[in-house]
Amino acid sequence: MASRRAGTGDCVVDFATMMQLESHGPDTYVGVGPNYPWGGLYGGQIVAQALRAATLTVDPAFRVHSLHAYFIRRGDAEEPIRFEVDRIRNGRSFATRLVVARQAIGAILNMSASFQVDEPAPDRQAVQAPTVPSPDTLEGTSWTGMFERRFASRGVEGRASAWLRINETIGDDPALHACALAYLSDDLPTDAVVALLAPERAGQWGEDFEHNFWSASLDHAIWFHRPARADLWHLQEFTCHGLISSRGLSVGHVFDGDGVHLASISQEVLLRSARRDG
């Protein structure tokens, strides 16, 4: 279960370094992350590193097209993370991997990922990017030095959209850009759920918000439609489809600056009113 709170000042290595996992035997890798302001781990980091571990076990001709992850326990920023990869299937067109991320407490994430060799086929786009202000006209609101975020809409009931990009040039490796997109994809879903429950508080990650609410990512899925450059501005737009039993379903799309549909994302978010003693 990956929680998120506001803050700045995380002691962070650059993204490319964070993706340099250390081999610890066959299909086993170890990674570390920054010290986030809340003391735990950011869910997007765990997903990105798990995807990187899976990618290291497939031929470069295979490109990730989807992943599905469950956040099981809160991670500890003071410990390394062990990523164990199971080669479920190696086919001519598709490859499937299962990754379990572990720390001393046990499994903290379980993720499956599927890879495909690109093939010639029709390319059609049905969903269209919304009309929003350009990122150059918007104020930066990121809680970390790892990436930039500029909200394009806030306070709209059940909706949240923002421009995001990784804060460094990370080269031309499409697999690394997919990992970077995975890192970014865990940031905005909660804002859409908050915008449904309390639209007047959307985007207000701070002490006042945390006095009233507590949130955590429960599960996460990404469908990678087209290659993306995560170090360039791209627009993420999320809509919360409902909230029940403290679980809100947030579904979103990712577009590049030209409106090309890059990816689709879904996440179930746990959002509770803060419990107070007495």
C-alpha positions in Angstrom: 0.0 0.0 0.0 1.8 3.1 -1.2 0.9 6.4 0.5 1.6 9.9 -0.7 1.8 13.2 1.1 3.0 16.6 0.2 6.5 17.9 0.8 9.8 18.9 -0.6 13.5 18.4 0.1 13.8 14.7 -0.8 17.4 13.6 -1.0 17.2 12.2 -4.5 19.6 10.7 -7.0 18.7 11.4 -10.7 16.1 9.2 -12.4 18.6 7.3 -14.6 20.7 6.4 -11.6 17.6 5.2 -9.7 16.9 2.8 -12.7 20.4 1.3 -12.5 19.4 -1.8 -10.6 22.1 -4.1 -9.2 22.0 -7.8 -10.2 21.8 -10.2 -7.3 21.6 -13.5 -9.1 19.4 -14.9 -11.9 16.5 -12.5 -12.6 16.9 -10.8 -9.2 17.7 -7.1 -8.9 18.1 -4.6 -6.0 17.3 -0.9 -6.1 17.1 2.0 -3.8 15.2 5.2 -3.7 15.3 8.7 -2.2 14.2 9.7 1.2 10.7 11.1 0.6 9.3 13.7 3.0 6.8 11.2 4.5 9.5 8.5 5.2 7.9 5.8 3.1 8.3 5.0 -0.6 6.5 6.6 -3.5 4.4 4.0 -5.4 5.5 5.3 -8.8 9.1 4.6 -7.9 8.4 1.0 -7.0 6.4 0.4 -10.2 9.0 2.0 -12.3 11.8 -0.1 -10.8 9.7 -3.3 -11.0 9.1 -2.5 -14.7 12.9 -1.9 -15.2 13.6 -5.3 -13.6 11.2 -7.0 -15.9 12.6 -5.2 -18.9 16.1 -6.4 -18.1 14.9 -10.0 -18.7 13.3 -9.6 -22.2 14.9 -9.0 -25.6 15.1 -5.3 -26.5 12.8 -6.1 -29.5 9.9 -6.5 -27.1 8.2 -3.3 -25.9 6.0 -3.1 -22.8 2.4 -2.7 -23.6 0.8 -3.1 -20.2 1.4 -3.6 -16.6 -0.9 -4.4 -13.6 0.4 -3.9 -10.0 -0.9 -4.2 -6.5 0.6 -2.2 -3.7 0.8 -4.6 -0.7 2.6 -2.9 2.1 4.1 0.5 2.7 7.8 0.5 1.6 10.7 1.7 3.8 13.0 4.3 2.2 15.8 3.2 4.6 16.0 -0.3 3.0 17.0 -1.5 -0.4 14.2 -3.2 -2.5 14.7 -6.7 -3.9 12.9 -7.3 -7.3 12.4 -11.0 -8.1 11.3 -11.6 -11.7 9.5 -14.8 -12.9 9.7 -15.4 -16.7 6.1 -16.6 -17.1 6.1 -16.8 -20.9 8.5 -16.2 -23.8 6.7 -16.3 -27.1 7.5 -15.1 -30.6 5.3 -12.0 -30.3 4.6 -11.6 -26.6 6.5 -12.1 -23.4 5.0 -12.0 -19.8 6.8 -11.3 -16.6 5.8 -11.4 -12.9 7.7 -9.2 -10.5 7.6 -9.3 -6.7 9.2 -6.4 -4.8 10.3 -7.3 -1.3 11.8 -5.7 1.8 12.4 -7.1 5.3 8.7 -6.8 6.1 7.8 -9.0 3.1 6.3 -8.3 -0.3 5.5 -4.6 -0.9 4.4 -4.9 -4.5 3.2 -7.5 -7.0 3.3 -6.7 -10.7 2.7 -8.4 -14.0 3.9 -6.9 -17.2 3.4 -7.9 -20.9 5.7 -7.1 -23.7 5.1 -7.3 -27.5 7.3 -7.1 -30.6 5.9 -4.2 -32.7 4.1 -5.3 -35.8 2.6 -3.6 -38.8 -1.1 -2.9 -38.2 -3.6 -0.1 -38.5 -3.0 2.9 -36.1 -6.2 4.7 -35.1 -6.8 7.2 -32.2 -10.3 7.7 -30.9 -9.8 9.6 -27.6 -8.9 13.3 -28.0 -6.8 15.5 -25.7 -8.7 18.2 -23.9 -8.1 21.9 -24.6 -6.1 23.3 -21.7 -3.6 26.1 -21.2 0.0 25.3 -22.3 2.5 24.4 -19.5 4.5 27.6 -20.1 1.6 29.6 -18.8 1.0 27.6 -15.6 2.6 27.6 -12.2 4.8 24.7 -11.1 3.5 22.7 -8.1 5.6 19.6 -7.9 6.4 18.1 -4.5 9.7 16.6 -5.6 12.8 17.6 -7.6 12.5 14.5 -9.7 9.8 15.9 -12.0 7.9 19.0 -12.9 4.1 19.3 -12.6 1.8 22.1 -13.7 -1.9 21.7 -13.0 -4.1 22.5 -16.1 -7.3 22.1 -14.1 -8.1 21.9 -10.4 -11.2 22.0 -8.3 -13.4 20.5 -11.0 -15.6 17.8 -9.5 -14.1 14.4 -10.0 -11.4 15.5 -12.5 -7.7 16.5 -12.5 -5.3 17.3 -15.3 -1.7 18.4 -15.3 1.4 18.7 -17.5 4.3 16.6 -16.2 7.8 15.8 -17.3 10.9 14.2 -15.7 13.4 16.9 -14.7 16.4 15.5 -16.7 17.3 14.3 -20.1 17.3 10.5 -20.0 18.5 9.6 -23.5 16.7 7.7 -26.3 16.1 4.3 -24.7 12.3 3.7 -25.1 12.3 1.2 -22.2 13.7 3.8 -19.8 11.1 6.4 -21.0 8.4 3.8 -20.3 9.8 3.4 -16.8 9.8 7.2 -16.4 6.2 7.4 -17.5 5.3 4.7 -14.9 7.1 6.8 -12.3 5.0 9.8 -13.1 1.7 7.9 -13.5 1.2 7.5 -9.7 1.1 11.2 -9.0 -2.3 12.5 -10.3 -4.9 9.7 -9.8 -5.5 10.7 -6.1 -6.2 14.3 -7.1 -9.2 13.2 -9.2 -10.6 11.2 -6.3 -10.1 14.1 -3.9 -11.8 16.3 -6.5 -14.9 14.1 -6.3 -15.1 13.8 -2.6 -14.0 17.4 -1.7 -13.5 19.5 -4.9 -12.7 22.6 -2.8 -9.6 20.8 -1.5 -8.3 19.4 -4.9 -4.5 19.9 -5.1 -4.2 21.0 -1.5 -1.5 18.5 -0.3 -0.4 19.9 3.0 -0.9 19.8 6.7 -4.5 21.1 6.5 -5.4 18.4 4.0 -3.7 15.7 5.9 -5.5 16.8 9.1 -8.8 15.8 7.3 -7.9 13.0 4.9 -5.5 10.0 4.5 -4.8 8.4 1.2 -3.0 5.5 -0.4 -2.7 3.8 -3.8 -4.1 0.3 -3.8 -3.5 -0.9 -7.3 -2.3 0.5 -10.6 -2.5 -0.4 -14.3 -0.9 1.2 -17.4 -1.5 0.5 -21.1 1.4 1.9 -23.2 -0.1 2.7 -26.6 2.7 4.6 -28.3 6.3 5.4 -27.4 6.6 8.4 -25.1 9.4 10.8 -24.1 8.9 11.4 -20.4 11.5 14.2 -20.3 9.1 16.3 -22.5 5.9 17.9 -21.4 2.9 15.5 -21.6 -0.6 16.0 -20.4 -2.3 13.6 -18.0 -6.1 13.8 -17.5 -7.9 11.8 -14.8 -11.5 11.3 -14.0 -12.8 9.6 -10.8 -15.5 7.1 -11.8 -16.9 6.7 -8.3 -16.1 6.3 -4.6 -17.3 3.5 -2.4 -16.1 1.8 0.8 -13.3 4.5 0.8 -12.1 3.3 -2.6 -12.1 5.7 -5.6 -11.5 4.5 -9.1 -9.4 7.0 -11.1 -9.1 6.5 -14.9 -6.9 8.7 -17.1 -5.2 9.3 -20.4 -1.8 10.6 -21.4 -1.2 12.8 -24.4 1.9 14.4 -25.8 2.1 18.1 -26.7 0.6 17.4 -30.1 -2.4 15.5 -28.7 -1.1 12.0 -29.5 -2.6 9.4 -27.1 0.4 7.8 -25.5 -1.0 5.7 -22.6 -4.1 4.9 -20.5 -3.9 4.5 -16.7 -6.3 3.3 -14.0 -5.8 3.3 -10.3 -7.9 2.5 -7.2 -7.2 4.9 -4.4 -8.0 4.5 -0.8 -9.2 7.8 0.6 -10.4 8.0 4.2 -11.3 10.8 6.6 -8.5 11.1 9.1 -9.2 9.3 12.3 -9.0 11.4 15.4 -8.6 10.1 19.0 -11.4 11.1 21.4 
